[in-house]
Amino acid sequence: MRTISLLTDVHGPRLTGSPITRKAGEWVSGQLTEWGLTNVALEPWGPFGRGWTLDSFSANLVEPNFSSLIAFPKAWSPSTRKAVRGEPVYVDASSEADLEKYRGKLRNAIVLISPPRDVPALFEPPAARQSDERLLDLANADNSPRGGFRGGRSDRGGDRGPGSGGPRGPGAPGAAAAPPSNAAPPPAENQPARPMGDPRSAMQLLTDKWQLAYEEGAAVVLEPGRGDGGTVFVASVNMPRPRGDANGGNGGNPFSRGPRPWAPDAPENVPQAVVSVEHYNRLIRMLQAGAHPVLEIDIATRFHADDLNSFNVIAEIPGSDLADELVMLGAHFDSWHSGTGATDNAIGCGVALEAVRILQAVGAKPRRTIRLALWTGEEQGLLGSRAYVERHFGKASQDRERGTPARYEVTPAHAKFSSYFNLDNGTGKIRGVYLQGNEQVRPIFRSWLRPFADMDASTITLSNTGGTDHLSFDGIGLPGFQFIQDPIEYDTRTHHSSMDVYDRVQADDAKQASIIMATFVYQAAMRDEQLPRKPLDGEVVTVESAAPSDTPAGPPSAAR
């Protein structure tokens, strides 16, 4: 737990491209070297884009009486340059005609962009373990379409209350520029609940509200976060609509056509923050009551464009007679910025790090080389793992008309790869493993899980799960697996939230997961054969190195 504490309390949050993330990578590299792992490196990939740092922030109601708002700026928000003070303008528009009434009124204004949101009482607990019924459903799941290119994102299961918080949000794992293995993206994290009526027209109206705020030059835009009880879910900024785009900008969702906020040439934006729903609703009620609330908002941020590349942390335990073959384990290293990235995903990193520490401590001598990878850029769309897979193992091109792979370009290392094991579903203990549509590994994994039945880890499901870095491997036919985990409070309280902090980590669950991860990796490294693979459903061509796509990787560099 010391590792997770240091990753969060000292080296968190870890937004891709930020200086603190680089320092965190250097600290982890030092730990790995101290534990005796070899070939420890911060391997660059990119270009990614600009980093971002939040230097200071305050949001206060100052009239008619003082109250500090629970709020947090969005990642890649520009500064307000100085404290902005004034009565907020609530854009209370339910139609395009209503919206026109606000034209000419938003310049230098503090804008409340969305309607208030109902906050129902929580009659069910926000935390849960996987139910026996849910685990049985997973165990009985039929084979779904091939996970590499058509597999969807399964839910995380568990019995979730009405305040569950909905799907994973923008820049959610696997959301952007991702390999064809990704499913359709979820709604943007910071988008408020859709107004009543036709969803398409409602979202178009919301997009137009944002565009008006950009065009008018609002001083800062505030919106209500999902969640309640003072927890704020925050990801990246909404972006201006590209010039000439009649269908709207990206709204923080990397799958859309809008520019990425981290891009070096991203257009000028307006400062943005997410406010806890209870405080946001109060402001609107005050305006409607004629109380003339006055707010003071101050956002100070910096952008970092001196190095547009990011990195993955890499380290190895060398193999013996099968040293040229590879077993990998990993988790994503980056996080969002309002918390400290504890359950998403210092816990996954901590489990992977503890697994290799255990193997080193017991003097394990694996036959295959075991390689640890901690990825950055996951929150922006699996970018780090995707760049790594393309550089080392190959890539797939897609038949866009059929939505299926048309061609795989694979390197010689593709044939030497056995498996990749990933952890990225929060702090819950491991309950089993997703086969990712690979029926051939069922008896193998069943035997590996058998000793852990008394730790409640016994479920094997043929179904796919998405949204995280195993998809980068699965997408080119390499065995990549994610574990089934208890949801605990992941979607309801911690995922991408201001409360994603060390205190939400369940220590006993982390210890259980570390033991199982170490066992799976060791077993895969000791087998006579590599793990079996799903057949590839396209043309396969062996190349010396795969041509980079939109996330080219640089040469490896030794960690400092």
N, C-alpha and C positions, 0 to 999 in steps of 0.2 A: 504493500500500500504506500510505502515511501515513494516509490517511483511515480505512482499516480498523483500523489500529493505534490511532488515537485513539478510534474508536467502541468498541473492546473494552477496551484497557488503561486508558483514562481515563474513558470514558463507558459503561462496561459493568459489570455486566449491566443490561438495560433492561426490567425487569418493568413491565407496564402499570400505571399509577397511582402508580408510585414517584417520589419527587422526582428521583432521578438520571436517570430517563427524560425528565422535563421539561427538565432541564439539557442532556441530550444533544440534544434537539430544538432548543433555543435555539442550541447550538453549530453544528449542521448548518445551521440557518437563516442564521447569520452567514456560513458558508462559501458558501452559495448566493448570498447578497447580494454577497459579495466577488467571486464569479465573474461577476456581472452578470445573473443571472436576475431576473425581475420577479415581482410579486405573490407574494412570499415570505410565507408565513403558517403559523402553527400553528392549523389549523382545528379547533375543538373538536367533539367528538361525545359523546353520552352520554344519560343517565347511565351510567357504567360501574360504579362502586362504589369500594370502599376500596382505597387503595394499601397497600403493605407494604414494610417495610425490615427486613433482618436486621442487627442491630447487633453481635452477637458470638455465638460458638458454640464449645463444646468438648465432646468426648466421649472419655472415657478409661476404660480398665480400670485400677483402682487396687489391687486385691488379686486374687490372691496376689502379683502382681508388676505393675509399671506397663507399660502399652502404650497409645499413642494410637490411637484408632479412626479409620479413614477413613469419614467419614459427613458428611451434610449435611441440614439441616432442610428440610422441604417448604415451598413458598410458602404464605403466609397461616397458617403455624403460629403459635399463641400462644406467649408466653414461658413458661418454667418458673418465672419470677419469682426464683428463686435456684437455686443448684446442687443437683441432686437426686442423692442418693447411696444406693446400696443394691444388694442382690443382685437381678438381674433375675428376673422370673417368665416362664417360657416356657409359653405357652398351647398345650400339646400335646394338642389335641383333634381327633379324626377323626370325631366324631359330636356331635349335639346333647346326648346324655347325657353324653359326655365334657366338654363345655363347661360343664355345670352344676357340675362339680367346682370350677371356678374362681370361681364366684359368691361374693362376699364376700372375695376374696383379691387384688383388683387395685387397691383404693383406694391412692392415693399410690405405686403401684408403677411400676418401670421394666418395661414389658411387651415381650416378644419375641412378636410377633403371628403370625408365619408359620413354617412348617417350614423346615429347611435346604434349600438348593438344590444340586444337583449342579453341578460346575464342570468341564466337559470340557476337555481340551487342545485348543488351536487348531492343527489340522494344515493349515488353509488360511489364507492371509494375510487379515487383516481389511480391507485396502484393495484396491480393484480399479478398473479402467477398464471401460467398457462393452465387452462382447465383440462380435466380428463377428456371432456367432450371435444375440445378443440384439438388436442393431441391425437385423439382417435380419428378425427376428420383428416388430419394431415397424414396419418399413417395409411388411411384408406384412399388417398387421393389418386385419381387416374393420372396417367401420363399426359402432360400438357404439351403443346407444340414446343419444338426445340427451343430451349432457353437462350441459345446463342443469338437468335435473331428475332424470334417472335414471342419469347417468354415474357410474361407480365410480372408485375410487382405483386407479390402476395402480401396480405396484411400480416402484421406481426402477431396476430392472435391475442389470446387473453380475453378476459371479460372486462371491457372498458365501459366506463360510465358515460353519461351524456355529455360531460365536459371534456371529452377525449381530445379535442383539439384538431381533429381532422387529419388529412394526409400530410406527408412530408412536403416541404415547401420549396421555394425557389432555389436554384442552385442546389436543390436537393440532390443527394447522391445520384449520379447517373443522369442528371438533367440536361446537360448541355454538350454540344459537340461531341457526343458520346459515340462509342462504337455501335454498330447496328444492333447490338444485343439489348439496347435499352428499350423499355416500353414507353408509352406516351407519358408526357410529363404531368405532374400534379399542378394544381393551381399555385400561383405565386404565394410564398409564405406570408408576405406582408399585405396581401390583398384582403380587405375587409370582407365580411360576409356579403354575398350578393343581395342587392335589393330585390324585393318581390317583383314578380312579373317575368317576362321572357328573359332568360339568363343571357342570351346573346346581346340583346339590346341594353340590358342593365350593365354588362361589362363594357360595352361600347361607350355608354354614357360615362362610366367611371374613367375610362381611358381618356375621353374628351375633357373631363374635369382636370385630370393631371396635365393634359396638353395645354389647357388654358392657363394653369398655374405657371407652367414653363414659359409660355409666350408672354404673359403679363409681367413676369419677373417677381414672383412672390418671394418674400424674405425667407420664409421657411414653411414647409407643409407638414402638418401633423395628421396622423391617422390612428384609429384604434387598433390595438393588437388583438390577436386571438389569445385565448387563455383568459384567466380571471384570477382573483385573489392577489393581484399585484404582480403576477408573473407576466412578463412581456416576451413574446416571440419575435425575433428580429433576424433579418437576413440582409440582402443587398438592396440598394436604392432602385426605385422606379426610374426609367430612363425616358428622355424626350422621344417622341415619335420621329423616326427618320423623315427627312423632308420628302414630301410627295407620297408618303405612306398613308393611304386612306383607311387602313385597317388597324391602326394603333401601334404603339410602341411595345417594348418587351415587358413592361410592368414588373421587372425583376425576374422574369422567367426566361432562362437562357435558351429555351427551345424556339423562341419567337425570333422575328427578323430584326428586332431592335438591337442597338449596339450594346456591347458588354461594358459595364461601368468601369472595369479594370483595364480596358483597352487604352493604349497610349493616346489614341486619337478620339477618345470618347467625347461627345459634345458637352458643352457647358451645362451644368445641371443646377437644380435648386436644392438647398439644404432640406433634409428630411429626417423625421423622427417618428417613432412609434410610441404611443401613449397607452398606459394601462386602460382597459376598457372602462373601468369604474370612474377614473379621473376624466377621461375623454367625454363620457356621457354627461358628467357633471357640468363641464364647460358648455355643452350645447344647451342643457337645461337652464343654465344661468343666462345665456344669450336670449333664449326664448322667454325668460321671465323679465327681460329688460334690466338685468343687474349690471350690465356693462363690465364684464370681467376684463382685467388687463393682465397679460402674460409678459414674461421676460424670458427669452430663449437665447442661449449662448452656446454655439457649437464651434469648437476649434479642432481642426483635423489637418493632417499632412498627407500628401501623396509622395510615393517613392518610385522614381523612374530611372534611377541610376543603373539598376540591373533588372531587366525584364524577365529573366529566367527564374524558375523555382527549382526545387530539388526533391529527391526521394532519399531517405536514409536507408542505406544498404549495409548488411553485414553477413558473415558466413561462419558456419561450423563446417570445416572441410570434411569431405567424405573419404572413403578408403578405396575398396576395389571397384566401386561404381562412382567414383568422384566426379566423372564427367556428366553424370546425370543429376537432376535437380529436383528437390522438394522445397517449396516456398511456403512461408506463412507471413501474415501481415495484417495491417489495419491502416486506416487513414489517420494521418498525423495532424492535418489541418482542422480548424474548427471555425464556427462563427464567433462573434466578438462580444456579445452582451454578457455572456457567462464566461467560464474559463475552459469550456470544452471538455467537461468531465465525462459525461455519459456518451458524448458524441465529439471526440472518440478517444479521449485519454484512456478510458477503460479498455478499449480494444488494443491500443498500443501497449498498455501496461500488461495485459494478458499475454500478448505476443512476446514482449520483452521478458516477462517472467518465465515463459515456456523455454526460451533459449537459455536463460540463466539456470533453470533447473537442469537442462541437458548438460550444460557445462559443469554444474556442481556435482552431478553424479558421474562425471567422466564418460559420458556417452561417446561412442565411436561409430557414428553412422556410416553406412555403406555409401549412400548418396550424399552429396553436398546439401546441407540445409542452408537456405538463404532467407534472411529476414528482410522485409521491405516495409517501411512506413511511408505512406504516400502523402503528398500534398496535392492541392487542386481537386480533391474529391468533391468538395462542396460546390464547386463550379462545374462539375460534370465528369468525374473520374479522370481528370486530365493527367494527373501524375502517373497513375497506373497504366493508363492508356498509352501514354508516350513511352513508358518503360517496355510494355509488351510489344509495341511496334518496333522499337529499336532492337530488342533482343530476340524476339520470336516471330514477328510478322504482323500482317494486317489483313483485313478482309475488305473487299469492295462490295457494294450492294447493288442488286438489280432493283432500281427504284420503282419500276412498274409493278414488279411482283412482290417487292418487300422482302426478298430473300437474297442470300449471298450469291454472288456470281463468280467470285474469284478470291482465292486465298493465296497471298504471297508469304511463304514461310521460310525462315532461316534454318540452317542445319540444327541450331539449338532447339528448335520446335520438337524434333524427334527425341531429344534427350530430356524432355521435361516430364516429370511424373505428376505433380499436383500442386495446387495452391489452396491454402486454408485461410479464411478471412473471418474477422470478428468485428461487427459494426451494427449491433441492434440494441445498444444500451447496456445497462449495468446488470441485467438479469443473467442468471446462471444458464448454462447450456442444458437444453432438454433433448437435443438430438441434432440431426443434420439434414439439410436439404440435398437431395441427390442431383438436383438441377437437371432432371430428365435422364440421368445416366443410371439405368436399371442394373448395369453390370457391376456397379460398386456396392450394391445393397448387401450381399453376404459379407463382403469385406468390412464394411462399416459396422454391420451388425456384430461381428465378432470383436471389433475394436471397442464398441460401446458396452459389451456385456459386463465387463468389470465395474461399470459405473451405474448400473441399474439402481443401486441403493443410494446414488446421488441424484436420482430422478432424471438421468440422461439415457433414454432408450428409444426415442422416437426417430424413425427414418421415414422420410416422405419423398415421393417421386416428384412432387411439385417443385416449381421454380420459385426463387425469390430474387428480387431485383434491387436496384437502387444503390449498389455498393460495388467495391472494386473487384470482386470475383468475376464480374461480368466482362471485364477487360480480357480475362483469360478465356472464359467460356465463349466469348465472341469469335475467337479464332480456333476453337476446337480443343483447347487445353483444359484439362480437368480443374475446375475452379469451384470451390464450395464455401457456403456460408452456413453457420450453425443456427439451429433453432434456439431461441432464447426466451426466457420469461420477459414479458414487456415491462413489468414493474411500473414506473411512472413515465416511460419514455415519450410516448406521444401526448400524454396528458399534461406533463409538467416540465420535462427537461429538454426535449429535442429542439435545438435551435433557440433556446430560451435564456433569459437572464438568470434563471435558477439552475442552469447546467453547471453546477459547481461540485467540488469534492464531497460535500456533505451528502449528496444524493447517491453516491457510490455505495453499493452493498459489498462489504469486505468479503464475507463468506462466499458470495456468488463469484466474485473475482478470483478467489483462490480455487474454487471448483473448476472454473473455466480454464484457468492456467494449466491445471493438471491434465485436463482432457485435451487441450491444444497441444501440449508437449507430447502426450501419448500418440495422438494422430500423426503428428509430424514425424516422430521417431519410427512408428510402425511403417509409414510410407517410405521412409528412408532405408528401412531394413528389408523390405520385401525382395524376393528374387526378381519379381517383375514390376514394371511400372504399373500404376493404376490404369485400368481400361478406360478407353475414350468413347465418346459418342462419335458416330460417323459424321464426316463433314459433307454438307449438301451443296457443294459447288466445286468448281475447278480448283485444284491445288497445284501451285507452282513453287518449286524451291528456288530461293534466291540467296545470294551471299548476305545481303542486308536489305531490309524492307525500306522502301522510299518513305520518307516522313510525310505525314499528312499536315494537318493544321496545328499540331503540337509537336514540332520536331524536338528531339532530345539532343543535348550536348554531350561531350565526352565526359566520362566519369572523373571525379576529382577526389583526392584524399580528404577525409574529414579533418577539420582543425580541432 
